[in-house]
Amino acid sequence: MFVSNVGTWMQRVAQDWLVLQVLHGGGQAVGITTGLQFLPFLLVAPFGGLLADKLPKRYLLIFTNAFMGCVGLVLGILVLTGQAEIWHVYVLAFLLGVGTALDNPARQAFVSELVVREDIPNAIALNSASFNAARLIGPAVAGAAIALIGTGWVFVINGLSFASPIIVLLMLRTMVVPESDPEDRRDEPTGALSRLREGVAYVRSRPDLVMVMVIMFGVGTFGMNFQMTMALMATEVYDRGPEEYGLLGSIMAIGTLSGALVAARRRVPRRRLIVGGAVLFGVLEVVAGLMPTYATFAVSLVPIGVASMTVLTAANAYIQTTVPQYVRGRVLALYIMILMGGTPAGAPVIGWVADLFGARWSLLGGGSLTIAGAVAAVLLIAPRSGVVVRTRWRPWPRLVVSSTPPRDEAKHDVHA
């Protein structure tokens, strides 16, 4: 996946640059492209979770990687032949999102079939480390490649990079057998819609999962629009070119990779870490929006990367270690849908705000709404989920967050 992820990060940079500079779209056009790429998480991800629970995950992943590779090659050919238009980018961004929405639940749940249960949080973190190590390389390489050979070849390189995970998945022969769970052997509904409803009902029965998903909705919808906000800040606020824009992604990857490696040392995912990480992430994003120079903005991306990866890894690990195997794919699909599915609405709005008030407000507004979402989740849902927030004034003013293990957590001896 590391090789493929380098190509994916290259495509993300090239896609925004293509819309913003080559095809002369504005911030709203970039926001629409980002929104269309994430719209399938809202429409398709639940069925991706259903397939992940029903089909062999390895063969499903081979199909999704092949599909995403074809999308990258088609966009590259359109750009190289001079035929690319904005609507082509919109359509292909949507199709890439479809492939990703089908791929994500299977790939996330596949982790629990490769390692024993006690190593799942560590494996999730190392998976994130691989993704963010690619982020350290991909954007900078993309910026240099755009300047030297143009955006078209970047899309072709990304399309070819999907051969790497396909080859490894075909070679993979041994896997850890998933731990049996008494609930895994229960009779399940046979219809697709009934199975989807069962996944939703399971989440609704777990207030702790509802709280985590509400917090991550705010983080994903308003906070994690870096694909768009960094392009706007680099071009409109700091008047920089493709190399400097690509470098921002690599600088941020220093933080996300560091956060993933720190998370790999953590065996027990904690809900209070998810709450605190979301609030800190929002605060740091607001601070980044106030940075006066390109250099200070670049430096501010490092702690943002650490905070974002901390909250993402903690939320993913919390779900995978507290949800039984029989419904894990569907719950992960709902989580991914909520995390990514708000972007189709959030990204165009943030892009519109940037066009109207200036690029800085894409970060100021996004960070503020992320904080508000986390605070609202704590106030409205936390008491039912076992999280208690108390005020302490000595020896210094602070909030103390404590939590009790929910039903499935206690069953698996995982303490929040």
Phi, psi and omega in degrees: 000334181301314180297314180295322181293327174301314178297322180297316178293326176297318180294321181300317179293313183295324181296314179294321180294322178299313182290317188282321188248314184286315181264002172059042171272162179262193180298325180292325177295320176296319178297320178295317178300313178298317180298317179294326180292332181259350179304320179300337176297331178279326187265324192250331187306320178301323178287332173297320176293322177298316178295323180295327178280338188258322188254160172300122188296327183298315183286328174296320179292325176299315180297312184295322179293321177296319179297313181294325176298319179296321179299315179298318180294320180297315179296320178298318180295319179299318181290316182295329180270002178075018183261353187292133173232169183303318183292331174298316180296319178301310183297313183289328175296320177296315180295322176297322177295323177299312179299318181292322180294326176284328184284320191300309180300319180295317182292320179293314181290334180298332180303319183288351175263353182259341182225161175289161192301319183293344179263003184299311179302320179295319181292321177299316180295319179291326174299317177295324178298319177298315180299318184276338170294323175295325178294332178294329185261314190305305183300318180295318177296320179297316179300316178293320181294321178300317181292326185269315187235356177094166185290328185303314182293334177296318178294323178295316179300317178297317179301318180289334184293339180289348175296331183299303180295329179296316180298316182293320178297324177291328181279337186295128184239325185248139178221155173287131178289127181302142179299137178286146178232136180307326181286341181291338184264006180287159176286131182248157175299148182268333182285147182297314182294323178295321179291323176295318178297325178297319178297317178296317180297322179297316180297318180296334179280354182241091179305329180295320178291322178299316180298314179300317183289325177295316178299315183289336173298314178296319179298313183288321185287314188253333187265320189263057175252036186298328179306324181266314188294323179292324177296318180293316181295317182295317187273318189267326182269315186255356175054053181250164182265190185295326180296315181291324177296313178298324180296328179300318179297321179290323178295317178298326180296335174301317179289314182293323177293318178298317179297321180293320180292323176295318180296331180295340179274349186267120182274328187246117177285136185240137178293323180295332175291324177296315180296307181296321179295323180294317179295314179299319178302315179297318179298314181295327178292321176297317179300317180299323179294343181263357185296132187280334186231165177300319182295313180293325176296316179300316180297322182294341180288337182295306178296330175299318179298318179298313183295316182296318181289327177298311183289323179294314181293319180296317180294315180297313181294323179299316180293313185294332183266353181241359181249132181294158187300322189296335183240005188298317181299318180290321178293318176298322178296319177295319178299314179295321178299317181288320180295315185262335189291339178282345182299322178304329176270319185290317184297312177299324179294314177298320176297319178295318177299320179296319178294324186278315187250348182117154186298329182301328183288346174295330177267319180297313180290316181298317179295319180296318179292327176297315178298314181299320180296318180294318180296317180298318180298319180294317183290322188266326189246330187306316182301324180285341183264002178093005177262130180240129178250123180237152177266134175234132183254344180235144358284353175211155180296132180194166173254135178250121181254123176233158184212158177241150183291131175287182186306304185286332176295313182297323181298326183261009178060040174248122186254131179276000000 
